[in-house]
Amino acid sequence: MDSSTWSPATTATTEPLKPHERIRNAADISVIVIYFVVVMAVGLWAMCSTNRGTVGGFFLAGRSMVWWPVGASLFASNIGSGHFVGLAGTGAAAGIATGGFEWNALIWVVVLGWLFVPIYIKAGVVTMPEYLRKRFGGKRIQVYLSILSLMLYIFTKISTRKQKPWGRTFLLRSRTQTSGSSSLSFTADIFSGAIFITLALGLDLYLAIFLLLAITGLYTITGGLAAVIYTDTLQTAIMLVGSFILTGFAFHEVGGYDAFMEKYMNAIPTVISDGNITIKKECYTPRADSFHIFRDPLKGDLPWPGLTFGLSILALWYWCTDQVIVQRCLSAKNMSHVKAGCVMCGYFKLLPMFVIVMPGMISRVLYTEKIACTVPSECEKYCGTKVGCSNIAYPTLVVELMPNGLRGLMLSVMLASLMSSLTSIFNSASTLFTMDVYTKIRKRASEKELMIAGRLFILVLIGISIAWVPIVQSAQSGQLFDYIQSVTSYLGPPIAAVFLLAIFCKRVNEEGAFWGLVIGCMIGLARMITEFAYGTGSCVEPSNCPTIICGVHYLYFAIILFVISIIIVLVVSLFTKPIPDVHLYRLCWSLRNSKEERIDLDAEEEDIQEAPEETIEIEVPEEKKGCFRRTYDLFCGLDQQKGPKMTKEEEAAMKLKMTDTSEKPLWRTVVNINGIILLTVAVFCHAYFA
């Protein structure tokens, strides 16, 4: 294709998709059906071949996973359909800078595997709030953080997963406890996935959401973490194959990389006025720095100090303290498998820039009138919203560019990315709720009761997330990616600050951590509520939010909030009583190799709760179950078989094994070398595209 004769007006699609252009042919439908059959088969296989009748089996996969499904699950949990919708959409609107969000993760997956996970394993915990309870004592931090994390899952991870841009197993505990959900984008995932299905199949948005959640919830509720990880591995393979194929088609259509760079800068819509109103030039013209990651610190849409330091704070929270990510790492059989899984995920995170962001930019080149629309009436005609249509960049590329059969494959890719993220969040959220909230309400709940409570909570999550979708639909000028990152910037930094200090500063105590979390969260909520109240606005219709509140870029705000939270934690801790070392062995970095016995701050309370009441055991013949009840118990993993109880020596040996972080010298060297290579690649990529 000769770039000199190209113009946006000749290639842009100016009419909405017609029925015959949607995915309604035998080839596409067959591919989609095969996809669902294979996914359900893998989920059922995992359901039947793993232990789901115990908390450790359902929530932690028995801590038996090898490195490659751990790495694939980390990647799949992070890359939701929101990446395909949000990253591609923001790329179409503003260029490659959003790819920096993905490459920043290359550094933090190494930090996760080498610094944070060893402490979590040595602590012998199941959830992140549980770690803070052991580290600081008391319950208020654990319950507070659990509820905050669940809110973050709903407001960002789930509802936005349909447009989310970026994107978290802990150690088996000897008693009846379950692990929780991810904390960043459930609603976003739902929304972004439904956008694609609505565009491709013509289904109603809420019908598409209902179908997605019904299928996803089925094998998450029944299969546990093992089913989630194995299906994540399958979804990762499907995502990579499909996205590479689409990228090839896109670059072929645009005429290669050089032509792509030239044409993107000229991808300007022809309709730039509506009546007496003429849209400002900067609202529809591609940015001059579209092909640079690091942008002006004052005028840039993603200023380089914010992308470097502010994003690192968000990444610290997401990759190193989020339940979804950590839960996968803790399912690995030993530390070498944890590190190898993190490195594998890091290598995969190199790809979204080339297979998601750049195809989104190509979509603007090929379908300029639709993707780059700025006039509200035009945008509403193309995508049903007045704030912009960049979110449909990737779905439009799939529907318009791919041939029959491959179009069905790409829909499967979108479904795979959505379902992998939702299953991860479902499993992790139910863990948080059951382990950190429900066990406080029902202190003597049986194993079976906890399993049922975790499954029922997933249904509650689904309902709340659907109700939040309309808010997401109108947020952040039609760019879902910005919605997710901004909410994270308002609520994540205090959590990141507390975890960082908890591990690397043993002087920090419960009072400092609690007030740092509370005050930091109040400051973040004040910014978030104000921004939502005034609206984020758009280039065409700016927000009326006061500049002193909303004028600070959300990445800069994250830096400010992080520093404030650290100061509060340190000051309050220094003016209050320190925690004796006897309570901190193997809970912070300086004492990680201590051999002394740790006395948990809440040990006396746990002893009281766990002390069995004096009862007389009477053997009662078990009532024979009917066929329906046996099938139900088998399907939900509730068919627990009574076996011999472990002796105290056996329990001690099991605990020692589950908290072991030792590695074989050969494999430790191999993963360490790969970690260094990954960090080198991260630096090179940032420098090359700076």
QUIZI-V251160 format. One record per residue. N is the residue number from 1. RES is the residue in three letters. PHI is phi in radians with two decimals (none if undefined). PSI is psi in whole degrees, -180 to 180 (* if undefined). Layout:
N|RES|PHI|PSI ; N|RES|PHI|PSI
This chain:
1|MET|none|127 ; 2|ASP|-1.42|116 ; 3|SER|-1.18|-23 ; 4|SER|-1.27|-22 ; 5|THR|-1.79|3 ; 6|TRP|-1.47|145 ; 7|SER|-2.58|148 ; 8|PRO|-1.06|-32 ; 9|ALA|-1.13|-30 ; 10|THR|-1.47|-20 ; 11|THR|-1.92|-13 ; 12|ALA|-1.24|142 ; 13|THR|-1.58|120 ; 14|THR|-1.80|-6 ; 15|GLU|-1.98|147 ; 16|PRO|-1.06|159 ; 17|LEU|-1.02|138 ; 18|LYS|-1.59|158 ; 19|PRO|-0.94|-40 ; 20|HIS|-1.25|-13 ; 21|GLU|-1.52|-9 ; 22|ARG|-1.44|173 ; 23|ILE|-1.41|82 ; 24|ARG|-2.40|41 ; 25|ASN|-2.10|163 ; 26|ALA|-1.06|-40 ; 27|ALA|-1.12|-48 ; 28|ASP|-1.14|-45 ; 29|ILE|-1.10|-39 ; 30|SER|-1.09|-43 ; 31|VAL|-1.09|-43 ; 32|ILE|-1.13|-43 ; 33|VAL|-1.08|-44 ; 34|ILE|-1.06|-41 ; 35|TYR|-1.02|-50 ; 36|PHE|-1.11|-39 ; 37|VAL|-1.10|-45 ; 38|VAL|-1.14|-44 ; 39|VAL|-1.08|-46 ; 40|MET|-1.14|-35 ; 41|ALA|-1.13|-44 ; 42|VAL|-1.11|-43 ; 43|GLY|-1.09|-42 ; 44|LEU|-1.17|-38 ; 45|TRP|-1.08|-45 ; 46|ALA|-1.12|-37 ; 47|MET|-1.11|-38 ; 48|CYS|-1.51|-22 ; 49|SER|-1.80|-3 ; 50|THR|-2.13|163 ; 51|ASN|-1.47|111 ; 52|ARG|-1.93|3 ; 53|GLY|-1.55|1 ; 54|THR|-2.20|161 ; 55|VAL|-1.06|-46 ; 56|GLY|-1.11|-39 ; 57|GLY|-1.22|-42 ; 58|PHE|-1.29|-43 ; 59|PHE|-1.70|-22 ; 60|LEU|-2.17|6 ; 61|ALA|0.95|28 ; 62|GLY|1.17|13 ; 63|ARG|0.82|58 ; 64|SER|-2.31|9 ; 65|MET|-1.38|142 ; 66|VAL|-1.53|175 ; 67|TRP|-1.16|-38 ; 68|TRP|-1.26|-39 ; 69|PRO|-1.22|-28 ; 70|VAL|-1.13|-48 ; 71|GLY|-1.11|-42 ; 72|ALA|-1.12|-40 ; 73|SER|-1.21|-37 ; 74|LEU|-1.02|-47 ; 75|PHE|-1.15|-47 ; 76|ALA|-1.15|-36 ; 77|SER|-1.15|-33 ; 78|ASN|-1.42|-43 ; 79|ILE|-1.51|96 ; 80|GLY|-1.68|179 ; 81|SER|-1.08|-23 ; 82|GLY|-1.06|-30 ; 83|HIS|-1.12|-48 ; 84|PHE|-1.14|-34 ; 85|VAL|-1.51|-50 ; 86|GLY|-1.30|-49 ; 87|LEU|-1.11|-47 ; 88|ALA|-1.11|-39 ; 89|GLY|-1.15|-45 ; 90|THR|-1.19|-34 ; 91|GLY|-1.09|-43 ; 92|ALA|-1.07|-37 ; 93|ALA|-1.44|-34 ; 94|ALA|-2.37|0 ; 95|GLY|1.74|-162 ; 96|ILE|-1.45|-4 ; 97|ALA|-1.02|-31 ; 98|THR|-1.13|-22 ; 99|GLY|-1.11|-22 ; 100|GLY|-1.10|-28 ; 101|PHE|-1.10|-36 ; 102|GLU|-1.31|-43 ; 103|TRP|-1.24|-27 ; 104|ASN|-1.05|-30 ; 105|ALA|-1.16|-24 ; 106|LEU|-1.01|-34 ; 107|ILE|-1.32|-42 ; 108|TRP|-1.41|-21 ; 109|VAL|-1.21|-30 ; 110|VAL|-1.21|-44 ; 111|VAL|-1.04|-41 ; 112|LEU|-1.01|-54 ; 113|GLY|-1.24|-33 ; 114|TRP|-1.66|-28 ; 115|LEU|-1.98|-44 ; 116|PHE|-1.53|-49 ; 117|VAL|-1.04|-41 ; 118|PRO|-0.97|-38 ; 119|ILE|-1.19|-43 ; 120|TYR|-1.08|-41 ; 121|ILE|-1.16|-46 ; 122|LYS|-1.09|-30 ; 123|ALA|-1.26|-23 ; 124|GLY|1.22|44 ; 125|VAL|-1.98|169 ; 126|VAL|-1.90|-35 ; 127|THR|-2.22|164 ; 128|MET|-1.15|-45 ; 129|PRO|-1.05|-32 ; 130|GLU|-1.13|-36 ; 131|TYR|-1.07|-44 ; 132|LEU|-1.13|-33 ; 133|ARG|-1.14|-43 ; 134|LYS|-1.17|-38 ; 135|ARG|-1.24|-41 ; 136|PHE|-1.94|-19 ; 137|GLY|1.44|169 ; 138|GLY|1.31|177 ; 139|LYS|-2.06|-18 ; 140|ARG|-1.14|-36 ; 141|ILE|-1.18|-43 ; 142|GLN|-1.06|-49 ; 143|VAL|-1.19|-43 ; 144|TYR|-1.05|-48 ; 145|LEU|-1.19|-35 ; 146|SER|-1.09|-47 ; 147|ILE|-1.16|-42 ; 148|LEU|-1.09|-42 ; 149|SER|-1.12|-42 ; 150|LEU|-1.11|-39 ; 151|MET|-1.10|-42 ; 152|LEU|-1.13|-39 ; 153|TYR|-1.02|-46 ; 154|ILE|-1.22|-47 ; 155|PHE|-1.30|-26 ; 156|THR|-2.08|-61 ; 157|LYS|-1.12|-50 ; 158|ILE|-1.40|-56 ; 159|SER|-1.08|-32 ; 160|THR|-1.72|-3 ; 161|ARG|-0.99|-22 ; 162|LYS|-1.28|-12 ; 163|GLN|-2.43|18 ; 164|LYS|-1.30|144 ; 165|PRO|-1.71|-24 ; 166|TRP|-2.66|-132 ; 167|GLY|3.01|* ; 168|ARG|none|* ; 169|THR|none|112 ; 170|PHE|-1.76|177 ; 171|LEU|-1.20|137 ; 172|LEU|-1.12|131 ; 173|ARG|-1.74|150 ; 174|SER|-1.27|-20 ; 175|ARG|-1.82|-175 ; 176|THR|-1.42|96 ; 177|GLN|-2.51|150 ; 178|THR|-2.14|159 ; 179|SER|-1.84|162 ; 180|GLY|-1.82|-161 ; 181|SER|-1.78|175 ; 182|SER|-1.41|163 ; 183|SER|-2.08|22 ; 184|LEU|-2.23|-31 ; 185|SER|-2.78|61 ; 186|PHE|-1.33|-51 ; 187|THR|-1.12|-37 ; 188|ALA|-1.10|-40 ; 189|ASP|-1.10|-46 ; 190|ILE|-1.04|-47 ; 191|PHE|-1.10|-45 ; 192|SER|-1.20|-40 ; 193|GLY|-1.11|-41 ; 194|ALA|-1.17|-33 ; 195|ILE|-1.01|-47 ; 196|PHE|-1.14|-46 ; 197|ILE|-1.15|-40 ; 198|THR|-1.09|-43 ; 199|LEU|-1.18|-41 ; 200|ALA|-1.42|-43 ; 201|LEU|-1.81|-13 ; 202|GLY|1.35|17 ; 203|LEU|-1.37|157 ; 204|ASP|-1.09|143 ; 205|LEU|-0.97|-46 ; 206|TYR|-1.33|-29 ; 207|LEU|-1.15|-41 ; 208|ALA|-1.08|-42 ; 209|ILE|-1.09|-44 ; 210|PHE|-1.07|-44 ; 211|LEU|-1.12|-42 ; 212|LEU|-1.06|-46 ; 213|LEU|-1.22|-35 ; 214|ALA|-1.10|-46 ; 215|ILE|-1.23|-44 ; 216|THR|-1.14|-45 ; 217|GLY|-1.11|-29 ; 218|LEU|-1.03|-55 ; 219|TYR|-1.49|-13 ; 220|THR|-1.31|-46 ; 221|ILE|-1.11|-38 ; 222|THR|-1.58|-30 ; 223|GLY|-1.71|-24 ; 224|GLY|1.36|-170 ; 225|LEU|-1.14|-35 ; 226|ALA|-1.06|-45 ; 227|ALA|-1.08|-40 ; 228|VAL|-1.09|-46 ; 229|ILE|-1.18|-43 ; 230|TYR|-1.16|-41 ; 231|THR|-1.21|-33 ; 232|ASP|-1.03|-40 ; 233|THR|-1.09|-43 ; 234|LEU|-1.11|-45 ; 235|GLN|-1.10|-37 ; 236|THR|-1.07|-45 ; 237|ALA|-1.06|-44 ; 238|ILE|-1.13|-44 ; 239|MET|-1.06|-46 ; 240|LEU|-1.16|-46 ; 241|VAL|-1.08|-50 ; 242|GLY|-1.11|-43 ; 243|SER|-1.21|-34 ; 244|PHE|-1.14|-41 ; 245|ILE|-1.09|-47 ; 246|LEU|-1.11|-40 ; 247|THR|-1.05|-41 ; 248|GLY|-1.07|-46 ; 249|PHE|-1.07|-42 ; 250|ALA|-1.14|-47 ; 251|PHE|-1.18|-33 ; 252|HIS|-1.12|-43 ; 253|GLU|-1.17|-36 ; 254|VAL|-1.48|-15 ; 255|GLY|1.77|20 ; 256|GLY|1.74|174 ; 257|TYR|-1.16|-44 ; 258|ASP|-1.10|-44 ; 259|ALA|-1.13|-37 ; 260|PHE|-1.05|-46 ; 261|MET|-1.10|-41 ; 262|GLU|-1.21|-46 ; 263|LYS|-1.22|-33 ; 264|TYR|-1.08|-41 ; 265|MET|-1.18|-16 ; 266|ASN|-1.88|10 ; 267|ALA|-1.44|81 ; 268|ILE|-2.05|129 ; 269|PRO|-1.18|153 ; 270|THR|-1.48|-27 ; 271|VAL|-1.59|105 ; 272|ILE|-2.21|12 ; 273|SER|-2.50|154 ; 274|ASP|-2.43|101 ; 275|GLY|1.19|-124 ; 276|ASN|-1.56|1 ; 277|ILE|-1.77|127 ; 278|THR|-1.97|129 ; 279|ILE|-1.23|141 ; 280|LYS|-1.09|146 ; 281|LYS|-1.03|-40 ; 282|GLU|-1.18|-12 ; 283|CYS|-1.43|-22 ; 284|TYR|-2.18|-4 ; 285|THR|-1.66|134 ; 286|PRO|-1.00|144 ; 287|ARG|-1.13|146 ; 288|ALA|-1.14|-27 ; 289|ASP|-1.77|29 ; 290|SER|-1.02|-30 ; 291|PHE|-1.82|27 ; 292|HIS|-2.20|139 ; 293|ILE|-1.39|-46 ; 294|PHE|-1.53|122 ; 295|ARG|-2.15|169 ; 296|ASP|-0.86|132 ; 297|PRO|-1.19|-17 ; 298|LEU|-1.91|-42 ; 299|LYS|-1.79|-11 ; 300|GLY|-1.23|147 ; 301|ASP|-1.22|-30 ; 302|LEU|-2.24|81 ; 303|PRO|-1.03|142 ; 304|TRP|-1.10|-35 ; 305|PRO|-1.12|-37 ; 306|GLY|-1.18|-41 ; 307|LEU|-1.19|-31 ; 308|THR|-1.45|-50 ; 309|PHE|-1.75|-45 ; 310|GLY|-1.10|-44 ; 311|LEU|-1.14|-35 ; 312|SER|-1.10|-34 ; 313|ILE|-1.15|-44 ; 314|LEU|-1.14|-38 ; 315|ALA|-1.19|-37 ; 316|LEU|-1.02|-46 ; 317|TRP|-1.12|-49 ; 318|TYR|-1.22|-54 ; 319|TRP|-1.37|-28 ; 320|CYS|-1.89|-14 ; 321|THR|-2.30|-3 ; 322|ASP|-1.44|138 ; 323|GLN|-1.04|-41 ; 324|VAL|-1.05|-47 ; 325|ILE|-1.23|-51 ; 326|VAL|-1.09|-36 ; 327|GLN|-1.06|-36 ; 328|ARG|-1.21|-41 ; 329|CYS|-1.10|-38 ; 330|LEU|-1.33|-9 ; 331|SER|-1.43|-12 ; 332|ALA|-1.20|151 ; 333|LYS|-1.29|-26 ; 334|ASN|-2.78|178 ; 335|MET|-1.13|-35 ; 336|SER|-1.10|-39 ; 337|HIS|-1.23|-34 ; 338|VAL|-1.06|-51 ; 339|LYS|-1.13|-42 ; 340|ALA|-1.11|-39 ; 341|GLY|-1.11|-41 ; 342|CYS|-1.12|-42 ; 343|VAL|-1.13|-43 ; 344|MET|-1.05|-44 ; 345|CYS|-1.06|-41 ; 346|GLY|-1.07|-43 ; 347|TYR|-1.11|-40 ; 348|PHE|-1.10|-33 ; 349|LYS|-1.24|-8 ; 350|LEU|-1.20|-26 ; 351|LEU|-1.37|-36 ; 352|PRO|-0.94|-33 ; 353|MET|-0.98|-41 ; 354|PHE|-1.60|-28 ; 355|VAL|-1.90|-3 ; 356|ILE|-2.23|-56 ; 357|VAL|-1.12|-52 ; 358|MET|-1.16|-41 ; 359|PRO|-1.04|-35 ; 360|GLY|-1.09|-40 ; 361|MET|-1.17|-38 ; 362|ILE|-1.12|-35 ; 363|SER|-1.05|-37 ; 364|ARG|-1.13|-38 ; 365|VAL|-1.13|-45 ; 366|LEU|-1.40|-32 ; 367|TYR|-2.27|59 ; 368|THR|-1.04|-46 ; 369|GLU|-1.04|-36 ; 370|LYS|-1.43|-55 ; 371|ILE|-1.27|-35 ; 372|ALA|-1.73|15 ; 373|CYS|-1.05|144 ; 374|THR|-2.22|-25 ; 375|VAL|-1.26|123 ; 376|PRO|-0.91|-42 ; 377|SER|-1.16|-36 ; 378|GLU|-1.18|-44 ; 379|CYS|-1.10|-41 ; 380|GLU|-1.11|-32 ; 381|LYS|-1.18|-37 ; 382|TYR|-1.48|-40 ; 383|CYS|-2.33|5 ; 384|GLY|1.44|5 ; 385|THR|-2.36|146 ; 386|LYS|-1.51|-12 ; 387|VAL|-1.53|-3 ; 388|GLY|2.37|157 ; 389|CYS|-2.09|19 ; 390|SER|-1.11|-24 ; 391|ASN|-1.15|-18 ; 392|ILE|-1.69|13 ; 393|ALA|-1.03|-52 ; 394|TYR|-1.21|-48 ; 395|PRO|-1.01|-39 ; 396|THR|-1.12|-42 ; 397|LEU|-1.03|-42 ; 398|VAL|-1.13|-51 ; 399|VAL|-1.18|-38 ; 400|GLU|-1.49|-33 ; 401|LEU|-1.73|-35 ; 402|MET|-1.41|143 ; 403|PRO|-1.34|169 ; 404|ASN|-0.98|144 ; 405|GLY|1.60|-59 ; 406|LEU|-1.21|-30 ; 407|ARG|-1.13|-40 ; 408|GLY|-1.13|-37 ; 409|LEU|-1.08|-42 ; 410|MET|-1.21|-34 ; 411|LEU|-1.10|-38 ; 412|SER|-1.09|-37 ; 413|VAL|-1.07|-46 ; 414|MET|-1.09|-42 ; 415|LEU|-1.13|-39 ; 416|ALA|-1.08|-45 ; 417|SER|-1.14|-40 ; 418|LEU|-1.16|-51 ; 419|MET|-1.16|-36 ; 420|SER|-1.13|-39 ; 421|SER|-1.26|-42 ; 422|LEU|-1.14|-42 ; 423|THR|-1.09|-38 ; 424|SER|-1.10|-45 ; 425|ILE|-1.21|-43 ; 426|PHE|-0.95|-52 ; 427|ASN|-1.13|-43 ; 428|SER|-1.26|-37 ; 429|ALA|-1.17|-42 ; 430|SER|-1.11|-33 ; 431|THR|-1.12|-50 ; 432|LEU|-1.01|-48 ; 433|PHE|-1.08|-48 ; 434|THR|-1.20|-45 ; 435|MET|-1.33|-38 ; 436|ASP|-1.89|-16 ; 437|VAL|-2.04|-55 ; 438|TYR|-1.12|-38 ; 439|THR|-1.19|-18 ; 440|LYS|-1.41|-28 ; 441|ILE|-1.44|-44 ; 442|ARG|-2.05|86 ; 443|LYS|-1.21|-24 ; 444|ARG|-1.98|29 ; 445|ALA|-1.13|143 ; 446|SER|-1.34|166 ; 447|GLU|-0.99|-44 ; 448|LYS|-1.14|-40 ; 449|GLU|-1.11|-41 ; 450|LEU|-1.14|-39 ; 451|MET|-1.08|-44 ; 452|ILE|-1.17|-41 ; 453|ALA|-1.06|-42 ; 454|GLY|-1.09|-39 ; 455|ARG|-1.24|-41 ; 456|LEU|-1.16|-32 ; 457|PHE|-1.13|-31 ; 458|ILE|-1.04|-41 ; 459|LEU|-1.12|-38 ; 460|VAL|-1.12|-43 ; 461|LEU|-0.99|-43 ; 462|ILE|-1.03|-47 ; 463|GLY|-1.10|-45 ; 464|ILE|-1.12|-40 ; 465|SER|-1.17|-39 ; 466|ILE|-1.09|-40 ; 467|ALA|-1.15|-25 ; 468|TRP|-1.51|-14 ; 469|VAL|-0.97|-44 ; 470|PRO|-1.01|-33 ; 471|ILE|-1.14|-44 ; 472|VAL|-1.13|-37 ; 473|GLN|-1.06|-29 ; 474|SER|-1.83|9 ; 475|ALA|-1.59|152 ; 476|GLN|0.91|49 ; 477|SER|0.95|35 ; 478|GLY|1.31|9 ; 479|GLN|-1.95|100 ; 480|LEU|-1.05|-35 ; 481|PHE|-1.00|-44 ; 482|ASP|-1.14|-36 ; 483|TYR|-1.03|-48 ; 484|ILE|-1.13|-47 ; 485|GLN|-1.14|-37 ; 486|SER|-1.19|-45 ; 487|VAL|-1.07|-41 ; 488|THR|-1.08|-39 ; 489|SER|-1.16|-27 ; 490|TYR|-1.48|-27 ; 491|LEU|-2.05|-21 ; 492|GLY|-1.43|-37 ; 493|PRO|-0.97|-41 ; 494|PRO|-1.06|-37 ; 495|ILE|-1.15|-44 ; 496|ALA|-1.05|-42 ; 497|ALA|-1.10|-44 ; 498|VAL|-1.17|-44 ; 499|PHE|-1.14|-42 ; 500|LEU|-1.05|-47 ; 501|LEU|-1.25|-34 ; 502|ALA|-1.06|-38 ; 503|ILE|-1.50|-39 ; 504|PHE|-1.87|1 ; 505|CYS|-2.41|99 ; 506|LYS|-1.26|-13 ; 507|ARG|-1.25|-20 ; 508|VAL|-1.18|136 ; 509|ASN|-2.12|-176 ; 510|GLU|-1.13|-42 ; 511|GLU|-1.07|-45 ; 512|GLY|-1.12|-45 ; 513|ALA|-1.11|-43 ; 514|PHE|-1.12|-50 ; 515|TRP|-1.25|-29 ; 516|GLY|-1.11|-43 ; 517|LEU|-1.13|-48 ; 518|VAL|-1.17|-51 ; 519|ILE|-1.16|-42 ; 520|GLY|-1.05|-43 ; 521|CYS|-1.16|-38 ; 522|MET|-1.11|-41 ; 523|ILE|-1.12|-45 ; 524|GLY|-1.12|-41 ; 525|LEU|-1.13|-37 ; 526|ALA|-1.05|-44 ; 527|ARG|-1.15|-45 ; 528|MET|-1.14|-45 ; 529|ILE|-1.13|-42 ; 530|THR|-1.09|-43 ; 531|GLU|-1.14|-41 ; 532|PHE|-1.18|-35 ; 533|ALA|-1.16|-43 ; 534|TYR|-1.45|-21 ; 535|GLY|1.52|147 ; 536|THR|-1.36|-19 ; 537|GLY|1.23|-173 ; 538|SER|-2.62|179 ; 539|CYS|-1.10|-35 ; 540|VAL|-1.32|-44 ; 541|GLU|-2.18|88 ; 542|PRO|-1.07|154 ; 543|SER|-1.31|153 ; 544|ASN|-1.62|10 ; 545|CYS|-1.07|134 ; 546|PRO|-0.95|137 ; 547|THR|-1.05|-35 ; 548|ILE|-1.13|-23 ; 549|ILE|-1.73|-52 ; 550|CYS|-1.72|-5 ; 551|GLY|-1.32|-16 ; 552|VAL|-1.49|126 ; 553|HIS|-0.97|144 ; 554|TYR|-1.08|-28 ; 555|LEU|-1.28|-35 ; 556|TYR|-1.18|-39 ; 557|PHE|-1.06|-38 ; 558|ALA|-1.07|-41 ; 559|ILE|-1.11|-47 ; 560|ILE|-1.06|-47 ; 561|LEU|-1.13|-37 ; 562|PHE|-1.11|-46 ; 563|VAL|-1.13|-44 ; 564|ILE|-1.04|-44 ; 565|SER|-1.10|-43 ; 566|ILE|-1.09|-43 ; 567|ILE|-1.06|-45 ; 568|ILE|-1.08|-46 ; 569|VAL|-1.04|-47 ; 570|LEU|-1.20|-44 ; 571|VAL|-1.11|-49 ; 572|VAL|-1.10|-40 ; 573|SER|-1.13|-41 ; 574|LEU|-1.19|-25 ; 575|PHE|-1.67|6 ; 576|THR|-2.24|173 ; 577|LYS|-1.22|134 ; 578|PRO|-1.30|163 ; 579|ILE|-1.59|126 ; 580|PRO|-1.05|149 ; 581|ASP|-1.03|-28 ; 582|VAL|-1.06|-22 ; 583|HIS|-1.65|-3 ; 584|LEU|-2.04|0 ; 585|TYR|-0.98|126 ; 586|ARG|1.16|17 ; 587|LEU|-1.93|-12 ; 588|CYS|-2.40|163 ; 589|TRP|-1.09|-43 ; 590|SER|-1.18|-21 ; 591|LEU|-2.01|21 ; 592|ARG|-1.16|-29 ; 593|ASN|-1.76|13 ; 594|SER|-1.14|140 ; 595|LYS|-1.74|-9 ; 596|GLU|-1.18|155 ; 597|GLU|-1.32|131 ; 598|ARG|-1.56|137 ; 599|ILE|-1.83|108 ; 600|ASP|-1.10|144 ; 601|LEU|-1.07|-28 ; 602|ASP|-1.88|24 ; 603|ALA|-1.07|-43 ; 604|GLU|-1.11|-40 ; 605|GLU|-1.14|-40 ; 606|GLU|-1.13|-38 ; 607|ASP|-1.09|-40 ; 608|ILE|-1.14|-42 ; 609|GLN|-1.19|-35 ; 610|GLU|-1.56|-11 ; 611|ALA|-1.12|122 ; 612|PRO|-1.26|140 ; 613|GLU|-1.24|150 ; 614|GLU|-1.31|112 ; 615|THR|-2.32|158 ; 616|ILE|-1.75|119 ; 617|GLU|-1.44|125 ; 618|ILE|-2.07|123 ; 619|GLU|-1.31|120 ; 620|VAL|-2.04|128 ; 621|PRO|-1.01|132 ; 622|GLU|-1.22|131 ; 623|GLU|-1.19|136 ; 624|LYS|-1.19|128 ; 625|LYS|-1.47|148 ; 626|GLY|-1.32|172 ; 627|CYS|-1.08|-43 ; 628|PHE|-1.11|-43 ; 629|ARG|-1.15|-40 ; 630|ARG|-1.14|-41 ; 631|THR|-1.12|-42 ; 632|TYR|-1.08|-48 ; 633|ASP|-1.08|-41 ; 634|LEU|-1.15|-42 ; 635|PHE|-1.13|-40 ; 636|CYS|-1.65|3 ; 637|GLY|1.25|28 ; 638|LEU|-1.79|9 ; 639|ASP|-1.51|66 ; 640|GLN|-1.27|135 ; 641|GLN|-1.79|129 ; 642|LYS|-1.27|132 ; 643|GLY|-2.31|179 ; 644|PRO|-1.14|139 ; 645|LYS|-1.32|145 ; 646|MET|-1.29|146 ; 647|THR|-1.32|169 ; 648|LYS|-1.09|-36 ; 649|GLU|-1.14|-41 ; 650|GLU|-1.17|-39 ; 651|GLU|-1.12|-40 ; 652|ALA|-1.14|-40 ; 653|ALA|-1.14|-40 ; 654|MET|-1.12|-43 ; 655|LYS|-1.10|-41 ; 656|LEU|-1.10|-42 ; 657|LYS|-1.14|-41 ; 658|MET|-1.28|-18 ; 659|THR|-1.87|14 ; 660|ASP|-1.41|130 ; 661|THR|-2.08|17 ; 662|SER|-1.24|155 ; 663|GLU|-2.37|152 ; 664|LYS|-1.28|136 ; 665|PRO|-0.92|-42 ; 666|LEU|-1.07|-51 ; 667|TRP|-1.26|-30 ; 668|ARG|-1.09|-41 ; 669|THR|-1.14|-42 ; 670|VAL|-1.07|-49 ; 671|VAL|-1.24|-33 ; 672|ASN|-1.14|-42 ; 673|ILE|-1.09|-44 ; 674|ASN|-1.14|-34 ; 675|GLY|-1.12|-41 ; 676|ILE|-1.14|-42 ; 677|ILE|-1.06|-43 ; 678|LEU|-1.08|-43 ; 679|LEU|-1.12|-38 ; 680|THR|-1.13|-43 ; 681|VAL|-1.09|-40 ; 682|ALA|-1.06|-45 ; 683|VAL|-1.12|-43 ; 684|PHE|-1.08|-46 ; 685|CYS|-1.07|-43 ; 686|HIS|-1.12|-40 ; 687|ALA|-1.21|-41 ; 688|TYR|-1.17|-39 ; 689|PHE|-1.77|14 ; 690|ALA|-1.06|*
